[in-house]
Amino acid sequence: MDIAALSMSLSQMNVRQEASVLVTKKAMDQAENNSASVVKMLEQSVQPHIGRSVDLKG
């Protein structure tokens, strides 16, 4: 194998690896955003005043 072909092959592998890393980072960022949205939604759904007391009059 000549040097030029080897160099091109290594360059292509580097580009593929960088693209893979970027896609993985993007997926991780999206997952983090989704989990933050779920946590926020759960925090808003909590109603601490419900169930604290029982009204026995009536």
C-alpha positions in Angstrom: 0.0 0.0 0.0 1.4 3.4 -0.9 1.8 6.3 1.5 -0.9 8.4 -0.2 -3.6 5.7 0.1 -2.6 5.0 3.7 -2.8 8.8 4.5 -6.3 9.1 2.8 -7.5 6.0 4.7 -6.4 7.4 8.0 -7.9 10.7 7.3 -11.2 9.1 6.5 -11.1 7.1 9.7 -10.5 10.3 11.7 -13.4 12.1 10.0 -15.7 9.2 10.7 -14.6 9.1 14.3 -15.1 12.8 14.8 -18.5 12.6 13.3 -19.4 9.7 15.6 -18.3 11.6 18.6 -20.3 14.7 17.6 -23.4 12.6 17.0 -22.9 11.0 20.5 -22.5 14.4 22.1 -25.6 15.7 20.4 -27.6 12.6 21.6 -26.3 13.2 25.2 -27.3 16.8 25.1 -30.7 15.9 23.9 -31.1 13.3 26.6 -30.0 15.8 29.2 -32.6 18.4 27.9 -35.3 15.7 28.0 -34.5 14.7 31.5 -34.5 18.3 32.7 -37.9 18.7 31.1 -39.2 15.7 32.9 -37.8 16.8 36.2 -39.4 20.2 35.7 -42.7 18.7 34.8 -42.6 16.5 37.9 -41.8 19.4 40.1 -44.7 21.3 38.8 -47.1 18.4 39.3 -46.4 18.2 43.0 -49.1 19.8 45.2 -47.9 19.7 48.8 -51.1 21.2 50.2 -53.2 18.2 49.1 -53.6 15.5 51.7 -52.3 17.5 54.6 -55.5 17.8 56.5 -58.9 16.2 56.6 -62.0 18.3 56.8 -64.3 16.5 59.3 -67.0 19.1 59.4 -69.9 18.5 57.2 
